[in-house]
């Protein structure tokens, strides 16, 4: 996940937290898909609406959104926000 996000956005800040342990027994967790919180700051997000930023993150993660990630909380910002 880190490599894909770094390649797509060259972020100034990138923090990925695995919260899967907090969702033990949840349907997605039973399938082996993780729950994550993402904080990312990148100039690539300048001028983008929040929804567009989320869509860009989903696109960058590609197949991981289907195969590895059940839930992803995203805080995406541009520099100086």
Buried (B, 14 or more C-beta within 10 A) or exposed (E): BEEBBBEBBEBEEBEEEEEBEEBEEBEBBEEEBBBBBBBBBBEBBEEBEEEEBBEBBBEBBEEBBEEEBBBBEBEBBBEEE
